[in-house]
Amino acid sequence: MSDIKAYTNKKGDKLYKFRIYVGFVDGKSKYVNRAGFKTKTEAKKAYQEVKFAAY
């Protein structure tokens, strides 16, 4: 899952985020961004939910 990345917020906490391509809508590429996951496992679960909902 190279789409899931770790980042540090202003408080210094390590969090995870992802960006996934969901298709072509109204002549534009559509992406979904989600952030603020405390663990990589939480991010993976949300990533899979978005992925299966989009396809």
N, C-alpha and C positions, 0 to 999 in steps of 0.2 A: 504494500500500500504506500506507494511513494507520494500519493496525494495528501496523506496525513503528515502534518509537520508540527514540531514543537516550537513554542515561542514563550517569551517571558513578558508578563504584563508589568504595569508600572509599579505594583507592589512587590515585584520580584518573584511571583509565583510562576511555576512552570505549568503551562497549559498546552492544549492541542487544538488544532484547527484543520479543516479540509476544504477543498474546492473540487467540485465534480461537474463535468459537462453533462447536461441533460438533454440536449438536442438543439434543433434549429427552430426558433419561434419568431414569426413576423419578420422574416428576413434577417434575423440576428442570431448569433450563437447565444444559447442560454446556459448560464452557470449557476450553481447553488453553492453559497459559502456558509459555513457554520464554524463557530469558534467558542471557546470557553470550556472545553472538556477537561476535567481534572485528571483523567487517565486516558491512555491510548486505547484501552479496551472500550471505554465509553464512546470515543471518537469512531472506532471501527464499527460499532453497533449502529450509530447514527448514520454513518457513511453507507452501510448496507441498506438501511431503511430508505434513504433517499434514492439510492441506486435502483432498488427494486420498484419503488413507487414511480420513478421516471420512465422505466422501461416496462 
